[in-house]
Amino acid sequence: MFNFWDIVVIDKQYIGVIVKCWWKSNIWTLPNYDVYVRSSNGIKNFTEENIQQYIYDKEIDEEHLFIYQ
């Protein structure tokens, strides 16, 4: 689960910032996130399955290396 203002990677290629977190009426669905995507200069909606946490470390461990390839 992501929080407001988390920096994230969208579809393994775009960087964005979470601006809104919400669920649809069914509690069994994945949460939805409105994300400001810098490359498109706009806010788009994504489900949790399309979003990955941005790694702030200067050194990337093997577990997170696939995000940047």
TATA-V242972 format. One record per residue. RES is the residue in three letters. NEAR is the number of other ideal C-beta (glycine too) atoms within 8 Angstrom. Layout:
res:RES near:NEAR
res:RES near:NEAR
This chain:
res:MET near:5
res:PHE near:11
res:ASN near:7
res:PHE near:7
res:TRP near:7
res:ASP near:10
res:ILE near:8
res:VAL near:15
res:VAL near:13
res:ILE near:14
res:ASP near:6
res:LYS near:7
res:GLN near:5
res:TYR near:10
res:ILE near:10
res:GLY near:13
res:VAL near:10
res:ILE near:14
res:VAL near:9
res:LYS near:7
res:CYS near:10
res:TRP near:8
res:TRP near:8
res:LYS near:6
res:SER near:3
res:ASN near:6
res:ILE near:4
res:TRP near:3
res:THR near:7
res:LEU near:6
res:PRO near:11
res:ASN near:11
res:TYR near:15
res:ASP near:11
res:VAL near:15
res:TYR near:9
res:VAL near:13
res:ARG near:9
res:SER near:6
res:SER near:7
res:ASN near:5
res:GLY near:6
res:ILE near:8
res:LYS near:10
res:ASN near:7
res:PHE near:10
res:THR near:9
res:GLU near:10
res:GLU near:5
res:ASN near:7
res:ILE near:13
res:GLN near:7
res:GLN near:8
res:TYR near:9
res:ILE near:7
res:TYR near:4
res:ASP near:6
res:LYS near:2
res:GLU near:4
res:ILE near:7
res:ASP near:7
res:GLU near:4
res:GLU near:4
res:HIS near:9
res:LEU near:9
res:PHE near:6
res:ILE near:9
res:TYR near:6
res:GLN near:4
